[in-house]
Every structure is written in structure tokens, then in C-alpha cells.
Amino acid sequence: EAIALMRRKIMQRDVEIEVETVDRIGNFLGSLWESRTNIWENYVEGVEVSNGTTVEKKQQEMLKVTVTEVLGGGKFYVQPIGDSNIASLEKQLANLNLQETPLLGA
């Protein structure tokens, strides 16, 4: 039901995601907004059990990135904008003076 609801409401729309953490298997945990509305704001899975520990809220960090590759299965790669390592690598590649452009898949 949840997947069908999200397909009807979110598929092929501009959304904003906020990744708060990543679990051990690589799943992103966070919030999803469509039209600046938090989709899961009133979500109740069941009764939450408190173990007595409090989690400090981390300061939110805004990070501008460029999507460099989109793979199947909802996986994608990003690079932070303004990273000096990327600029250095691009400069080194430009200095190679390749006579011919490399063939894709070669």
C-alpha cells in the first residue's frame, strides 16, 4: 500500500530529500518533501518504545552537489560542488593533451 501511494503521489515530480543518516546496509534515512510539504510528517508506524536515551539533534548541513551518474535501482552518484580535488583532477586530465577523444566502452 505504501509503495502504491508513493507512486501515485511522488513519481515523476520534483521532490526535495533530507538525508539524516545512513544505516549499516546503506539505506538513507531522512525526510522527503513534495511542494515543500513533509510527506511523512504525520506517519505513525506503531507505538514507539523509549529506551531512556536521548538523541541530540544534529545541526542541519546544506550541501550543494552535482549528480554525476544515475544507476538503476534508485542508486546515484554525486560530487560536492566546489571540491578542490575534483578541480585538480580535471586540470590533470586537461593536461594529458589527448590527440583523439577516447571511445566509450573501450
Buried (B, 14 or more C-beta within 10 A) or exposed (E): EEEEEEEEEEEEEEEEEEEEEEEEEEEEEEEBBBEEEEBEEEEEEEEEEEEEEEEEEEEEEEEEEEEEEEEEEEEEEEEEEEEEEBEEEEEEEEEEEEEEEEEEEE
